Amino acid sequence: MAEIQELKASGAKDGNVEIEERRRQSSVHFITLKKLNRLAHMRLKKGRDQTHETKQRVDVLHLQLQNLLYEVMHLQKEIGKCLEFKSQHEEIELVSEEEFFQEAPEEISRPHVTRDDHHQLTLARLDWELEQRKRLAEQYKTSLASKEKIQKAIEQKKEYLGSLQPGLQNIMQASVPVQEYLSMPFERMQKQAEVARHLPPPLYVLLVQASAYGQACDKSLSASISGDVDEAKALSRPPEDSQDDESDSDAEEEQQNTKRRRGTVGVQLDDKRREMLRRHPLSLCIDLKCKDNSVLHLYFYYLMNLNILTVKSNVSTSVDLSGAISAGDLMNPDSLLNCLYASDLGRETPNPANRYQFDKVGISTFEDYVSDLGHPYVWVQKLGGLQFSTDNVQAKLTRNALSASHMERTMKLLGGRLQSRLALHKQFSSLEHSIIPVSSECQHLFPAKVVSSLTRWTMMSYQEFTELGFVQHLLKAGLACETDLFFMAVLERGTARLLAALALNPRYPEVTPLFSLSLQWKGEGSGRTDDNLRAIESEVNVFRGELQGPRPGLQLLTNQIQRLCVCLDVYLETENQVCDGSEGPKEFPREKMCLRTARGPSRLKPYKYNHPQGFFSHR
């Protein structure tokens, strides 16, 4: 076609021979091109048909393969069911094979058969078990028959002893005059009753109510009186006969005192102070015993001129309490009974009139004399029937009624205080050796594997506690005061180090211990700067119900420390995944199962442990 175009362009006419020749050639080439196009389409269709047939064969073979795999899976399930099938004989505890071959007769054991055939061995052991049980059943019947005979003999003896009771009662009634004459069974009680007559009214009320409570509720409680009885009798003697003589002698003493030097004013002031702080010669001792043979000794004193009761305490145990260094202040007599009731420190006298008496003799505060005279707790005054406020409902109660209304709760609080301090002492001894004692009743609260561990447990003073930067929010909120006990726990895992400052209230476990945290890993953070550390603090400080354990909650502190270890594991394992995108071995491999590693804008981690599933979730 291009050549024809060139010929026409050069001036050749349509009838030219060359142009016609070129037309014939172009027609032949066009027909050839159509032939090739048709052949290409036919070959393409043939290739598609062949591909479709091959694909159908492959699909048939794949379907056959899937059917075979399904049959294999079905057979495997059936095999597994057969292997997992449990017969009833598996629940029977059979004797060991060695005992079976030693004790069983040969007609049952058949060692030539059973040693090589496990099925025959099981059947033989079951036959031997049946023979033994038949023999034991016969022995049981024989023992039951002998038991019935013995019971009949016991019943006959009981009837005989019951018939003796009326005669014994008559004998005891006849011996009452002899007992009164000899004072044999009631001598101690009679002597105590005689001495109790000379007690001041508050101590007498306390003795009566404590004895009544001991007889009714606590048989282990005992009360005794100590002191100079003769001096107490002299104090209770009426001073009417010597009133004139005393007035004369007082006038003479006043005249003599005016003649003395002025330098003796300080000595006279000391004498007045001693007279004002003078105790009654008799005191009352109450011993409160616990189940572990430990005894809480309470010594009650009455200050006559101040009209208040004071108490001193002491603890005696059957075990040595000098093992734990951090438990030194737990059994301190000066602080053992602090805050038995809220805010009752026993440092100042509860009698408002004493303030004016102190001003006369130059006493600034009663706290300076507490170590010698005892603590004037408010609950001690109520146990003695003393009350100094007239704006409450109990102001209308009599002394006995006031003492009785507080006796039971106070004694229970005292027993609980002793138990909690002894439990803390034992726990501190383990914590100092980097051992967190978790009881078997509380094992379900934590996962089986806890990697973080306690490395150090020390006691701190209030001054050292206030110098820590990450506890200032507790001090500002008034959640930690000088009466608390302060400790520092150090938890470590790898390069991470968690500092836990603890404020332990004297009313533990009624009041939950408070933890404040500081983490030293990739810098330093605390609960004020890290939302996750704040969440860990809430796990141990807020959710008391989950960590309290069996009542009365003496495992609360150790469970809190163990929870800290678990939360530190979760923090480090999930933090490594969230923050570190690098490849290679990780310092804290993922060992805890978490539904979600982080949630919310603050990216809080899952710290709640779910038992028995064993995973951690968000609250």
Legacy VTK file of the C-alpha trace (Angstrom):
# vtk DataFile Version 3.0
C-alpha trace
ASCII
DATASET POLYDATA
POINTS 619 float
0.000 0.000 0.000
2.877 2.385 0.765
4.509 1.594 -2.586
1.214 2.297 -4.420
1.075 5.618 -2.582
4.625 6.453 -3.722
3.847 5.505 -7.342
0.782 7.706 -7.379
2.775 10.509 -5.814
5.412 10.211 -8.565
2.733 10.698 -11.267
1.744 7.147 -12.259
-1.819 6.592 -13.387
-4.362 4.138 -12.027
-4.046 1.736 -14.914
-0.347 1.406 -14.533
0.984 -2.126 -14.556
3.110 -1.665 -11.456
0.199 -0.275 -9.513
-2.001 -3.241 -10.480
0.770 -5.642 -9.551
1.108 -3.989 -6.183
-2.679 -4.250 -5.679
-2.690 -7.962 -6.414
0.190 -8.492 -3.953
-1.548 -6.431 -1.260
-4.754 -8.481 -1.726
-2.791 -11.710 -1.320
-1.073 -10.366 1.814
-4.419 -9.228 3.288
-5.918 -12.703 2.757
-2.837 -14.248 4.416
-3.186 -11.878 7.381
-6.836 -12.871 7.886
-5.816 -16.530 7.772
-3.155 -16.004 10.431
-5.607 -14.072 12.645
-8.147 -16.904 12.373
-5.488 -19.478 13.229
-4.417 -17.435 16.274
-8.002 -17.284 17.599
-8.482 -21.021 17.095
-5.237 -21.837 18.910
-6.226 -19.514 21.805
-9.609 -21.227 22.180
-7.946 -24.617 22.088
-5.488 -23.542 24.816
-8.316 -22.262 26.986
-10.226 -25.506 26.616
-7.167 -27.516 27.586
-6.558 -25.264 30.616
-10.187 -25.644 31.766
-10.014 -29.442 31.489
-6.765 -29.500 33.474
-8.252 -27.198 36.157
-11.279 -29.472 36.485
-9.002 -32.457 37.006
-7.036 -30.496 39.655
-10.293 -29.495 41.426
-11.407 -33.110 41.508
-8.073 -34.187 42.949
-8.171 -31.335 45.572
-11.699 -32.361 46.613
-10.512 -35.936 47.001
-7.592 -34.675 49.102
-9.940 -32.675 51.379
-12.152 -35.730 51.819
-9.142 -37.814 52.753
-7.915 -35.185 55.232
-11.364 -35.027 56.831
-11.411 -38.803 57.148
-7.927 -38.678 58.710
-9.031 -36.010 61.211
-12.140 -38.008 62.056
-10.061 -41.123 62.625
-7.613 -39.185 64.789
-10.500 -37.894 66.928
-11.839 -41.393 67.320
-8.371 -42.638 68.248
-8.055 -39.806 70.800
-11.438 -40.684 72.316
-10.358 -44.285 72.598
-7.075 -43.302 74.228
-8.808 -40.894 76.633
-11.463 -43.372 77.634
-11.403 -43.909 81.390
-12.687 -47.071 82.896
-14.126 -47.219 86.406
-11.268 -49.401 87.545
-8.859 -46.483 87.042
-10.505 -44.656 89.980
-9.645 -47.530 92.311
-6.351 -47.145 94.164
-4.675 -50.484 93.634
-1.580 -51.690 95.434
1.709 -51.336 93.601
2.900 -54.093 91.324
5.752 -55.023 93.669
3.385 -55.476 96.639
0.955 -57.349 94.404
3.528 -59.944 93.340
4.822 -60.237 96.931
1.494 -60.601 98.738
-0.923 -62.120 96.212
-1.025 -65.931 95.861
0.227 -67.442 92.627
-3.223 -68.619 91.500
-4.226 -64.955 91.369
-0.954 -63.245 90.430
0.070 -65.800 87.719
3.461 -64.159 87.164
4.270 -66.249 84.100
1.325 -64.606 82.303
0.843 -61.224 83.932
4.466 -60.035 83.742
4.278 -59.929 79.927
0.605 -59.033 79.471
-0.461 -55.676 80.966
-4.171 -56.450 80.451
-3.955 -59.727 82.348
-1.921 -57.964 85.048
-4.704 -55.374 85.546
-7.352 -58.104 85.763
-5.270 -60.008 88.312
-4.720 -56.877 90.445
-8.482 -56.209 90.390
-9.151 -59.801 91.532
-6.679 -59.341 94.377
-8.282 -56.034 95.322
-11.688 -57.764 95.461
-10.318 -60.483 97.728
-8.766 -57.917 100.067
-11.968 -55.887 100.252
-14.005 -58.957 101.087
-11.582 -59.719 103.914
-11.691 -56.127 105.184
-15.504 -56.174 105.052
-15.502 -59.217 107.324
-13.125 -57.440 109.696
-15.383 -54.370 109.661
-18.397 -56.446 110.626
-16.437 -58.012 113.462
-15.211 -54.639 114.700
-18.723 -53.190 114.474
-20.072 -56.003 116.628
-17.363 -55.436 119.254
-18.062 -51.683 119.126
-21.739 -52.279 119.887
-20.792 -54.424 122.872
-18.462 -51.727 124.183
-21.160 -49.068 123.698
-23.621 -51.120 125.693
-21.071 -51.427 128.510
-20.492 -47.659 128.400
-24.224 -46.977 128.595
-24.518 -49.215 131.617
-21.658 -47.373 133.328
-23.227 -44.018 132.472
-26.477 -45.099 134.061
-24.558 -46.177 137.150
-22.700 -42.859 137.336
-25.955 -40.972 136.783
-27.484 -42.716 139.742
-24.553 -41.443 141.864
-25.249 -37.766 141.076
-28.080 -37.241 143.617
-25.953 -38.806 146.336
-22.950 -36.623 145.445
-25.124 -33.515 145.514
-26.336 -34.408 148.996
-22.745 -34.916 150.126
-21.710 -31.522 148.702
-24.611 -29.785 150.394
-23.626 -31.389 153.681
-19.992 -30.280 153.230
-20.837 -26.593 152.652
-20.252 -25.671 156.334
-16.874 -27.418 156.216
-15.881 -25.527 153.054
-16.892 -22.249 154.638
-14.936 -23.075 157.749
-11.753 -24.055 155.874
-12.144 -21.501 153.012
-10.539 -23.972 150.657
-12.137 -23.511 147.213
-12.853 -19.809 147.393
-9.935 -18.471 149.375
-8.299 -16.556 146.552
-11.550 -15.009 145.409
-12.436 -14.006 148.940
-9.057 -12.394 149.479
-9.346 -10.519 146.222
-12.825 -9.362 147.177
-11.494 -8.096 150.472
-8.685 -6.188 148.814
-11.094 -4.868 146.159
-12.972 -3.017 148.882
-10.032 -0.632 149.158
-9.773 0.039 145.431
-10.733 3.509 144.204
-14.121 3.540 142.436
-12.750 3.595 138.838
-10.464 0.602 139.428
-13.238 -1.215 141.281
-15.655 -0.693 138.372
-12.979 -1.916 135.957
-12.331 -5.020 138.095
-16.024 -5.907 138.310
-16.693 -5.447 134.613
-13.501 -7.254 133.543
-14.329 -10.229 135.815
-17.887 -10.341 134.479
-16.665 -10.203 130.884
-14.119 -12.946 131.584
-16.753 -15.270 133.055
-19.234 -14.650 130.258
-17.124 -14.246 127.112
-13.418 -14.937 127.641
-12.367 -17.594 130.137
-8.687 -16.849 129.504
-9.001 -13.284 130.854
-7.757 -12.890 134.410
-7.649 -9.875 136.728
-5.506 -9.417 139.838
-4.807 -6.646 142.347
-1.325 -5.612 143.404
0.066 -2.929 145.659
0.307 -1.920 149.322
-2.996 -2.862 150.964
-2.114 -1.242 154.297
-1.438 2.096 152.651
-4.698 1.809 150.743
-6.541 1.101 154.007
-4.963 4.185 155.552
-6.181 6.290 152.625
-9.725 4.967 152.941
-9.858 5.653 156.698
-12.171 8.588 157.608
-10.036 11.608 158.761
-12.639 13.020 161.171
-10.820 12.181 164.436
-7.616 13.892 163.433
-9.158 16.868 161.669
-8.373 19.338 164.489
-4.868 17.990 164.934
-4.204 18.269 161.193
-5.466 21.859 161.121
-3.111 22.764 163.985
-0.193 21.014 162.350
-0.939 22.741 159.030
-0.892 26.137 160.759
2.479 25.326 162.357
3.888 24.161 159.008
2.753 27.365 157.340
4.525 29.400 160.009
7.672 27.350 159.572
7.513 27.654 155.790
7.384 31.432 155.987
10.612 31.373 157.957
12.428 29.240 155.411
14.651 30.637 152.746
13.232 31.611 149.403
15.619 29.194 147.702
13.414 26.269 148.686
10.524 27.377 146.420
11.672 25.034 143.653
11.832 22.098 146.062
8.315 22.837 147.289
7.095 23.018 143.674
8.590 19.583 142.939
6.881 18.204 146.037
3.562 19.634 144.877
4.042 18.066 141.447
4.792 14.670 142.950
1.758 14.980 145.210
-0.480 15.963 142.316
0.781 13.057 140.179
0.567 10.586 143.041
-0.841 7.155 142.261
-3.197 5.120 144.361
-1.252 2.412 146.240
-3.309 -0.352 144.608
-3.223 -1.133 140.905
-5.088 -3.571 138.702
-3.477 -6.056 136.310
-5.512 -7.667 133.520
-3.969 -10.508 131.518
-5.421 -11.123 128.079
-4.300 -14.455 126.612
-4.309 -15.403 122.938
-4.467 -18.806 121.244
-0.684 -18.922 120.672
-0.003 -18.638 124.433
1.033 -15.000 124.136
-0.213 -12.754 126.936
-0.943 -9.029 126.936
-0.413 -7.629 130.428
-2.311 -4.413 131.163
-1.454 -2.483 134.349
-4.055 0.118 135.332
-3.267 2.937 137.785
-5.423 5.636 139.305
-4.052 9.149 139.804
-5.994 10.342 142.823
-5.591 14.108 142.510
-6.088 14.185 138.760
-9.019 11.712 138.840
-7.858 9.824 135.755
-6.805 6.271 134.935
-3.555 5.378 133.175
-2.367 2.110 131.668
0.937 0.450 130.928
1.334 -2.614 128.764
3.704 -5.493 128.362
3.713 -8.589 126.157
5.055 -12.022 127.021
5.347 -14.686 124.336
6.635 -18.219 124.048
8.892 -17.306 121.110
11.848 -14.965 120.793
10.875 -11.549 119.413
14.391 -10.226 118.872
14.884 -11.687 115.369
13.415 -8.936 113.185
15.262 -5.608 113.246
12.482 -3.687 111.466
9.932 -4.927 114.031
11.590 -3.119 116.920
8.726 -0.647 117.469
5.904 -3.157 117.032
6.029 -4.365 120.636
7.198 -1.074 122.156
5.104 -0.632 125.341
4.959 3.141 124.799
3.253 2.799 121.396
1.656 -0.659 121.488
-1.806 0.644 122.420
-1.701 3.894 120.456
-4.803 4.648 118.375
-6.724 1.623 119.638
-9.592 3.941 118.876
-9.085 6.577 116.188
-6.944 9.585 117.227
-6.556 8.309 120.822
-2.806 8.752 121.406
-2.901 8.797 125.214
-0.440 11.678 125.483
-2.641 14.276 127.181
-5.074 13.935 130.055
-8.733 13.785 128.974
-9.880 15.617 132.147
-10.283 19.349 131.335
-9.850 20.292 135.003
-6.269 18.997 134.986
-5.159 21.904 132.801
-5.810 24.366 135.630
-4.175 22.041 138.166
-1.051 21.835 135.996
-0.830 25.616 135.748
-0.636 25.872 139.540
2.390 23.574 139.826
4.108 24.549 136.568
3.435 21.419 134.493
3.345 22.350 130.810
2.188 19.010 129.398
1.304 15.603 130.760
3.242 13.941 127.937
6.487 14.446 129.878
5.261 12.041 132.592
3.626 9.393 130.410
6.646 7.062 130.493
6.484 6.890 134.316
2.749 7.150 134.998
1.240 5.423 131.954
-0.995 6.554 129.115
-4.362 8.182 129.959
-6.257 6.832 126.946
-9.901 7.809 126.600
-10.988 4.165 126.435
-9.234 3.521 129.759
-11.364 6.219 131.370
-14.527 4.695 129.915
-13.595 1.233 131.179
-13.318 2.749 134.657
-16.641 4.548 134.325
-15.033 8.013 134.102
-16.495 10.566 131.711
-15.579 14.187 131.336
-17.761 15.409 128.446
-21.417 16.208 129.052
-22.514 16.791 125.473
-22.824 13.172 124.403
-25.484 10.559 124.881
-23.393 8.459 127.257
-23.228 11.253 129.825
-26.430 9.908 131.382
-24.996 6.435 131.950
-23.775 5.255 135.324
-20.187 4.159 135.824
-20.986 0.450 135.524
-23.164 0.981 132.474
-20.492 3.116 130.793
-17.788 0.536 131.488
-19.965 -2.377 130.331
-20.870 -0.598 127.089
-17.175 -0.381 126.101
-15.738 -3.537 127.676
-16.444 -6.120 124.992
-15.363 -4.038 122.003
-12.245 -2.791 123.790
-11.143 -6.301 124.789
-11.647 -7.525 121.239
-9.613 -4.594 119.932
-6.833 -5.357 122.428
-6.748 -9.008 121.411
-6.772 -8.037 117.743
-3.955 -5.537 118.304
-1.791 -8.223 119.925
-2.508 -10.745 117.163
-1.802 -8.231 114.410
1.504 -7.127 115.962
2.656 -10.721 116.474
1.698 -11.554 112.878
3.551 -8.464 111.610
6.609 -9.413 113.654
6.688 -12.847 112.048
6.136 -11.386 108.574
8.847 -8.737 109.039
11.316 -11.475 109.954
10.649 -13.104 106.564
10.640 -9.802 104.655
14.077 -8.923 106.011
15.333 -12.132 104.406
13.703 -11.075 101.067
10.954 -13.667 101.462
7.317 -12.632 100.970
5.233 -15.026 103.103
2.021 -15.745 101.201
-0.324 -18.171 102.939
-1.969 -21.071 101.118
-5.370 -19.382 101.446
-4.082 -16.441 99.372
-2.129 -18.287 96.657
-5.052 -17.951 94.222
-4.707 -14.146 94.285
-1.432 -14.269 92.330
-0.081 -16.101 89.271
2.075 -19.157 89.778
5.236 -17.443 88.530
6.292 -14.037 89.838
9.691 -12.893 88.553
10.071 -9.613 90.451
11.399 -10.088 93.961
11.850 -8.188 97.197
15.504 -7.325 97.738
15.395 -5.054 100.784
13.016 -4.266 103.664
13.975 -1.578 106.172
12.317 0.622 108.735
12.337 4.428 108.476
11.747 7.271 110.873
9.098 9.893 110.257
11.802 12.427 109.396
13.318 10.130 106.765
9.867 9.490 105.341
9.092 13.183 104.971
12.351 13.743 103.057
11.255 11.423 100.226
10.048 13.363 97.199
7.438 10.862 96.002
5.457 10.793 99.291
4.692 14.499 99.617
1.133 14.044 98.355
0.423 11.677 101.272
1.741 14.215 103.765
-0.253 17.068 102.219
-3.440 14.996 102.302
-2.852 14.095 105.968
-2.739 10.349 105.202
0.557 9.857 107.080
1.334 11.159 110.553
3.975 10.693 113.237
2.069 7.890 114.975
2.377 5.637 111.902
5.173 3.154 111.301
7.224 3.779 108.162
9.090 1.246 106.030
10.884 1.082 102.689
10.585 -1.935 100.379
12.847 -2.325 97.319
11.647 -4.589 94.488
13.899 -5.464 91.569
13.750 -7.260 88.267
16.684 -6.997 85.966
17.696 -3.350 85.633
14.353 -2.075 86.970
14.175 -1.012 90.616
10.908 -0.106 92.367
11.011 1.839 95.655
7.861 1.434 97.783
7.494 3.734 100.803
4.932 2.376 103.262
2.943 4.152 105.977
1.528 1.568 108.401
-1.289 2.832 110.625
-1.299 1.560 114.241
-4.854 0.298 113.643
-3.673 -2.194 111.003
-5.345 -4.289 109.605
-8.500 -2.225 110.167
-6.798 0.663 108.333
-5.130 -0.273 105.054
-1.358 0.400 104.731
-0.557 3.101 102.169
2.131 2.645 99.513
3.826 5.360 97.444
5.981 4.215 94.519
9.042 5.392 92.609
10.392 3.416 89.638
14.034 3.667 88.587
14.143 2.306 85.040
14.870 4.307 81.909
14.862 7.360 84.122
12.871 7.854 87.300
9.093 8.100 87.664
6.514 8.126 90.426
2.762 7.931 90.829
2.531 11.695 90.323
4.214 11.585 86.885
3.309 8.131 85.524
-0.333 7.070 85.164
0.619 3.396 85.258
2.501 3.785 88.549
-0.538 5.599 89.916
-2.661 2.637 88.791
-0.293 0.241 90.597
-0.632 2.354 93.752
-4.413 2.092 93.502
-4.126 -1.690 93.064
-2.520 -2.059 96.509
-4.065 0.925 98.307
-7.668 0.843 97.095
-8.697 -2.743 96.386
-8.431 -3.974 99.974
-11.244 -6.505 99.571
-9.252 -8.536 97.047
-6.070 -8.652 99.152
-7.428 -8.955 102.689
-7.434 -12.736 102.772
-9.062 -14.667 105.626
-10.458 -12.580 108.454
-9.240 -10.629 110.327
-6.967 -9.764 107.390
-3.547 -10.347 108.960
-2.121 -11.254 105.509
-3.035 -7.879 103.993
0.482 -6.355 104.078
2.300 -9.334 102.542
-0.424 -9.689 99.912
0.030 -6.020 99.006
3.788 -6.512 98.558
3.207 -9.624 96.447
0.691 -7.683 94.345
3.381 -5.025 93.810
5.729 -7.707 92.441
3.014 -8.978 90.074
2.131 -5.470 88.874
5.832 -4.691 88.315
6.090 -7.804 86.120
3.073 -6.721 84.067
4.415 -3.153 83.778
7.870 -4.217 82.567
6.704 -6.952 80.191
4.034 -4.825 78.516
6.155 -1.641 78.568
8.865 -3.449 76.620
6.361 -4.286 73.887
4.721 -0.910 73.726
7.784 1.312 73.835
10.574 -0.724 72.300
10.137 -1.521 68.670
13.696 -2.822 68.148
14.470 -6.367 67.172
16.522 -8.840 69.147
16.225 -10.443 72.587
14.157 -8.465 75.125
15.196 -7.842 78.718
11.732 -8.677 80.057
10.163 -11.439 77.918
6.391 -11.693 77.831
5.308 -14.272 80.452
1.964 -12.873 81.656
-1.123 -13.434 79.517
-2.901 -10.106 78.907
-6.057 -9.557 76.888
-4.861 -6.052 75.965
-1.442 -4.590 76.742
-2.727 -1.008 76.979
-6.018 0.868 76.920
-7.243 4.437 76.791
-5.443 7.722 76.147
-3.220 7.181 79.203
-2.239 3.688 77.906
-3.000 1.985 81.207
-1.821 -1.595 81.484
-3.894 -4.572 82.677
-3.104 -5.094 86.374
-6.161 -7.072 87.489
-5.408 -10.787 87.815
-8.296 -13.110 86.963
-8.356 -16.468 88.712
-8.542 -19.299 87.723
-8.287 -18.252 84.056
-4.813 -16.845 84.733
-4.937 -13.743 82.558
-4.667 -10.043 83.312
-7.305 -7.514 82.318
-8.169 -3.880 82.833
-10.559 -2.782 85.528
LINES 1 620
619 0 1 2 3 4 5 6 7 8 9 10 11 12 13 14 15 16 17 18 19 20 21 22 23 24 25 26 27 28 29 30 31 32 33 34 35 36 37 38 39 40 41 42 43 44 45 46 47 48 49 50 51 52 53 54 55 56 57 58 59 60 61 62 63 64 65 66 67 68 69 70 71 72 73 74 75 76 77 78 79 80 81 82 83 84 85 86 87 88 89 90 91 92 93 94 95 96 97 98 99 100 101 102 103 104 105 106 107 108 109 110 111 112 113 114 115 116 117 118 119 120 121 122 123 124 125 126 127 128 129 130 131 132 133 134 135 136 137 138 139 140 141 142 143 144 145 146 147 148 149 150 151 152 153 154 155 156 157 158 159 160 161 162 163 164 165 166 167 168 169 170 171 172 173 174 175 176 177 178 179 180 181 182 183 184 185 186 187 188 189 190 191 192 193 194 195 196 197 198 199 200 201 202 203 204 205 206 207 208 209 210 211 212 213 214 215 216 217 218 219 220 221 222 223 224 225 226 227 228 229 230 231 232 233 234 235 236 237 238 239 240 241 242 243 244 245 246 247 248 249 250 251 252 253 254 255 256 257 258 259 260 261 262 263 264 265 266 267 268 269 270 271 272 273 274 275 276 277 278 279 280 281 282 283 284 285 286 287 288 289 290 291 292 293 294 295 296 297 298 299 300 301 302 303 304 305 306 307 308 309 310 311 312 313 314 315 316 317 318 319 320 321 322 323 324 325 326 327 328 329 330 331 332 333 334 335 336 337 338 339 340 341 342 343 344 345 346 347 348 349 350 351 352 353 354 355 356 357 358 359 360 361 362 363 364 365 366 367 368 369 370 371 372 373 374 375 376 377 378 379 380 381 382 383 384 385 386 387 388 389 390 391 392 393 394 395 396 397 398 399 400 401 402 403 404 405 406 407 408 409 410 411 412 413 414 415 416 417 418 419 420 421 422 423 424 425 426 427 428 429 430 431 432 433 434 435 436 437 438 439 440 441 442 443 444 445 446 447 448 449 450 451 452 453 454 455 456 457 458 459 460 461 462 463 464 465 466 467 468 469 470 471 472 473 474 475 476 477 478 479 480 481 482 483 484 485 486 487 488 489 490 491 492 493 494 495 496 497 498 499 500 501 502 503 504 505 506 507 508 509 510 511 512 513 514 515 516 517 518 519 520 521 522 523 524 525 526 527 528 529 530 531 532 533 534 535 536 537 538 539 540 541 542 543 544 545 546 547 548 549 550 551 552 553 554 555 556 557 558 559 560 561 562 563 564 565 566 567 568 569 570 571 572 573 574 575 576 577 578 579 580 581 582 583 584 585 586 587 588 589 590 591 592 593 594 595 596 597 598 599 600 601 602 603 604 605 606 607 608 609 610 611 612 613 614 615 616 617 618
